[in-house]
Amino acid sequence: MVFLLLLGALGCFAQPKYEIRAVWLTTIGGIDWPSTYAHDGMGIAAQQRQLTTMLDQLKALNVNTVLLQTRVRATTIYPSDIEPWDGCMSGKPGKSPGYDPLQFAIDECHRRGMELHAWVVTIPVGKWNTYGCKQLRTRYGRLIRRIGEEGYMDPESPTTAYYIADICEEITKKYDIDGIHLDYIRYPETWKGSKRTQYITNIVQAIHDKVKLYKPWVKLSCSPIGKYDDLSRYRSNGWNARSRVGQDAQEWLHNGLMDQLYPMMYFAGNNFYPFAIDWKEFDYGRQVVSGLGVYMLHPRERNWSLDEIKRQLNVTRQIGIGHCYFRAKFLLDNVKGVYDYAALHDRYPALVPPMTWASTNVPEAPQQLQVERAAQGDKLNWSGAYDRSNGPYLLYNIYASEQYPVDITKAENLLATRFLWTHTSIQRTNDKARLYYAVTAVDRYGNESSAKQEESASGNMTSVNSFLANDGRTLKTGLEANGSQLLVCTLQGQVVYTTDCQQQINIAALPDGMYELKNIIRKKTTRRVGFFMVKK
């Protein structure tokens, strides 16, 4: 643990190609967005400008996932057939702002290559006499429990499971979302009596079945309490997900009911790091994203030092889990320089890891990548790929490098992610080094195709058709054994492996990456056999 903390402070970890980088964007009371109400066209435009500005700032941080609060307190920010409008958009509960904020947010996130997950607040329904709670009490009187001044759906009633599942089904069917994110899927902490995990699991099961029936690629996630349970050496001090509020979140991953977890780890020191490791150790091959309490930096909160967030970011990267900021305003306001540090920490884009437990069907690569170079920049055109899974539409990742062929295993070569179109322009000037390009197709599960390199990089470059076939363990050289030697080199020219010339060579020990195979044909004379990519 001390070693991890020291490394975390140093921030010495490589930029991964795959990592979830997310943010909670809160709409209740407009505390993140919107800061103004929409009564007319000008009001709509103001709200939309504010959101697009925020998304541009998040995109500049290489955030790839936005969790947008969609069901607020038995109210919504979209035209629902089940529940009324929340007042955060128009200023009046039950009144439309004159447009569909959820659809607008989805379109703008997708335009920027980011995922949009609909954040659904489940059990709490607001103050007892607020609009949403009153509407729900009128329809389902016995379903709503009063605790103090707040109303809650009864987690032990089967109607709660059906009702919330219907909300999630409506969102999934009507919108091209990338995920459903469940908040407060637990007992209220002030609930009197025992708290049985099975009742909460029943709600999760009902939601899972509805969502996955229509769109199995939509990720189902939740935000459990930041400590799953007591650990052997570290106590949760009475505040944990499983024993305290009935959230059996690790088991939901184990049983396939959840694709991702975003534990709310708004703690410091040994209340954070051992529990982060515990979440990772029990992820069952799915995705865990640490919720980071950047709001704790504010002087009116805990007045944390920025060093605490730096350590948390670096340690979570070291143990292989993503990060999610709570919440957007504190991040974008750059409290104590957190935005500036996040920009350094995530200086290259990253892809959301694929849902390999749901699908392993890899799409075909794009075809006929053409690059037209001009004084103003480079124009790319390619033909669409074929999705063998017959699922939803494909997206594209664009890579660029000064080296040919482009190594698509490196995060620093990612130019655009989840791109919607089959053409683009790259603004560049003649004084910059020439870039070479590659494009891959990616399906909605996150499975990525092999790369289509540009058709002709230069006269002395080997054609992309000479890429050598391999399965990550054995490489087919296309050569006969003749007593000569083969060299495996990095694209920077470093020799990493030497062997006798033969039809097949063992490459199992090579790490993922792009390589060049050379043949020594005379003393000190080599010729290029071809390029190959290792991707295990």
NORNORUR-V173608 format. One record per residue. RES is the residue in three letters. NEAR is the number of other C-alpha atoms within 10 Angstrom. Layout:
RES/NEAR + RES/NEAR
This chain:
MET/11 + VAL/7 + PHE/8 + LEU/16 + LEU/16 + LEU/13 + LEU/16 + GLY/23 + ALA/17 + LEU/13 + GLY/18 + CYS/12 + PHE/13 + ALA/10 + GLN/17 + PRO/17 + LYS/19 + TYR/18 + GLU/22 + ILE/22 + ARG/25 + ALA/28 + VAL/23 + TRP/20 + LEU/22 + THR/21 + THR/22 + ILE/21 + GLY/15 + GLY/16 + ILE/14 + ASP/19 + TRP/22 + PRO/22 + SER/16 + THR/16 + TYR/19 + ALA/23 + HIS/16 + ASP/13 + GLY/11 + MET/11 + GLY/17 + ILE/20 + ALA/12 + ALA/16 + GLN/19 + GLN/19 + ARG/13 + GLN/15 + LEU/21 + THR/16 + THR/11 + MET/18 + LEU/19 + ASP/16 + GLN/15 + LEU/24 + LYS/17 + ALA/15 + LEU/22 + ASN/23 + VAL/28 + ASN/25 + THR/24 + VAL/27 + LEU/22 + LEU/23 + GLN/24 + THR/25 + ARG/28 + VAL/25 + ARG/24 + ALA/29 + THR/27 + THR/29 + ILE/27 + TYR/22 + PRO/19 + SER/15 + ASP/8 + ILE/13 + GLU/19 + PRO/23 + TRP/24 + ASP/28 + GLY/24 + CYS/25 + MET/33 + SER/22 + GLY/17 + LYS/16 + PRO/17 + GLY/18 + LYS/16 + SER/21 + PRO/26 + GLY/15 + TYR/16 + ASP/14 + PRO/22 + LEU/21 + GLN/16 + PHE/14 + ALA/18 + ILE/21 + ASP/16 + GLU/19 + CYS/21 + HIS/19 + ARG/14 + ARG/19 + GLY/23 + MET/27 + GLU/22 + LEU/25 + HIS/25 + ALA/25 + TRP/25 + VAL/26 + VAL/22 + THR/27 + ILE/24 + PRO/23 + VAL/25 + GLY/19 + LYS/18 + TRP/19 + ASN/13 + THR/15 + TYR/22 + GLY/25 + CYS/22 + LYS/19 + GLN/16 + LEU/20 + ARG/19 + THR/10 + ARG/10 + TYR/13 + GLY/11 + ARG/11 + LEU/18 + ILE/25 + ARG/18 + ARG/13 + ILE/14 + GLY/9 + GLU/9 + GLU/16 + GLY/26 + TYR/23 + MET/27 + ASP/20 + PRO/25 + GLU/18 + SER/15 + PRO/14 + THR/15 + THR/23 + ALA/24 + TYR/16 + TYR/17 + ILE/22 + ALA/22 + ASP/17 + ILE/21 + CYS/24 + GLU/21 + GLU/16 + ILE/23 + THR/22 + LYS/13 + LYS/10 + TYR/12 + ASP/17 + ILE/22 + ASP/24 + GLY/25 + ILE/26 + HIS/27 + LEU/27 + ASP/20 + TYR/17 + ILE/25 + ARG/28 + TYR/26 + PRO/19 + GLU/11 + THR/9 + TRP/13 + LYS/9 + GLY/6 + SER/11 + LYS/21 + ARG/19 + THR/20 + GLN/13 + TYR/21 + ILE/22 + THR/22 + ASN/18 + ILE/24 + VAL/24 + GLN/17 + ALA/20 + ILE/25 + HIS/24 + ASP/14 + LYS/20 + VAL/24 + LYS/16 + LEU/12 + TYR/12 + LYS/19 + PRO/17 + TRP/22 + VAL/21 + LYS/22 + LEU/24 + SER/26 + CYS/25 + SER/24 + PRO/27 + ILE/24 + GLY/24 + LYS/27 + TYR/23 + ASP/22 + ASP/17 + LEU/12 + SER/6 + ARG/6 + TYR/12 + ARG/15 + SER/16 + ASN/10 + GLY/11 + TRP/17 + ASN/19 + ALA/25 + ARG/22 + SER/17 + ARG/21 + VAL/24 + GLY/23 + GLN/30 + ASP/20 + ALA/30 + GLN/23 + GLU/16 + TRP/21 + LEU/21 + HIS/15 + ASN/10 + GLY/16 + LEU/21 + MET/22 + ASP/24 + GLN/23 + LEU/25 + TYR/27 + PRO/25 + MET/20 + MET/24 + TYR/19 + PHE/18 + ALA/16 + GLY/11 + ASN/12 + ASN/17 + PHE/17 + TYR/19 + PRO/15 + PHE/23 + ALA/25 + ILE/16 + ASP/15 + TRP/23 + LYS/20 + GLU/13 + PHE/14 + ASP/20 + TYR/16 + GLY/14 + ARG/19 + GLN/24 + VAL/27 + VAL/26 + SER/29 + GLY/28 + LEU/25 + GLY/20 + VAL/26 + TYR/21 + MET/22 + LEU/23 + HIS/14 + PRO/12 + ARG/8 + GLU/10 + ARG/10 + ASN/12 + TRP/17 + SER/13 + LEU/16 + ASP/14 + GLU/17 + ILE/22 + LYS/18 + ARG/22 + GLN/26 + LEU/24 + ASN/23 + VAL/27 + THR/21 + ARG/21 + GLN/17 + ILE/13 + GLY/17 + ILE/23 + GLY/22 + HIS/24 + CYS/26 + TYR/24 + PHE/22 + ARG/20 + ALA/23 + LYS/20 + PHE/20 + LEU/23 + LEU/17 + ASP/11 + ASN/15 + VAL/18 + LYS/19 + GLY/13 + VAL/19 + TYR/19 + ASP/14 + TYR/17 + ALA/19 + ALA/15 + LEU/10 + HIS/20 + ASP/18 + ARG/15 + TYR/19 + PRO/24 + ALA/23 + LEU/25 + VAL/22 + PRO/17 + PRO/19 + MET/20 + THR/13 + TRP/11 + ALA/13 + SER/16 + THR/14 + ASN/17 + VAL/19 + PRO/21 + GLU/20 + ALA/22 + PRO/23 + GLN/19 + GLN/14 + LEU/20 + GLN/19 + VAL/20 + GLU/10 + ARG/16 + ALA/12 + ALA/10 + GLN/12 + GLY/13 + ASP/19 + LYS/15 + LEU/19 + ASN/18 + TRP/18 + SER/14 + GLY/20 + ALA/20 + TYR/17 + ASP/19 + ARG/11 + SER/12 + ASN/10 + GLY/14 + PRO/13 + TYR/12 + LEU/21 + LEU/21 + TYR/24 + ASN/22 + ILE/21 + TYR/26 + ALA/22 + SER/20 + GLU/12 + GLN/13 + TYR/21 + PRO/28 + VAL/24 + ASP/24 + ILE/27 + THR/18 + LYS/19 + ALA/19 + GLU/18 + ASN/20 + LEU/24 + LEU/18 + ALA/17 + THR/23 + ARG/25 + PHE/23 + LEU/15 + TRP/14 + THR/16 + HIS/15 + THR/14 + SER/14 + ILE/12 + GLN/11 + ARG/16 + THR/13 + ASN/11 + ASP/7 + LYS/7 + ALA/10 + ARG/14 + LEU/16 + TYR/20 + TYR/29 + ALA/27 + VAL/30 + THR/26 + ALA/28 + VAL/27 + ASP/27 + ARG/21 + TYR/25 + GLY/21 + ASN/18 + GLU/24 + SER/21 + SER/18 + ALA/24 + LYS/24 + GLN/28 + GLU/23 + GLU/16 + SER/15 + ALA/18 + SER/10 + GLY/7 + ASN/7 + MET/12 + THR/17 + SER/17 + VAL/19 + ASN/11 + SER/11 + PHE/18 + LEU/17 + ALA/15 + ASN/18 + ASP/13 + GLY/18 + ARG/14 + THR/14 + LEU/19 + LYS/15 + THR/21 + GLY/13 + LEU/12 + GLU/11 + ALA/11 + ASN/10 + GLY/10 + SER/15 + GLN/17 + LEU/23 + LEU/22 + VAL/21 + CYS/18 + THR/16 + LEU/18 + GLN/9 + GLY/10 + GLN/12 + VAL/15 + VAL/11 + TYR/14 + THR/14 + THR/13 + ASP/15 + CYS/21 + GLN/17 + GLN/12 + GLN/15 + ILE/16 + ASN/13 + ILE/16 + ALA/14 + ALA/9 + LEU/16 + PRO/12 + ASP/15 + GLY/16 + MET/20 + TYR/24 + GLU/22 + LEU/23 + LYS/22 + ASN/21 + ILE/16 + ILE/14 + ARG/10 + LYS/7 + LYS/6 + THR/9 + THR/15 + ARG/13 + ARG/14 + VAL/19 + GLY/20 + PHE/24 + PHE/24 + MET/24 + VAL/20 + LYS/16 + LYS/11
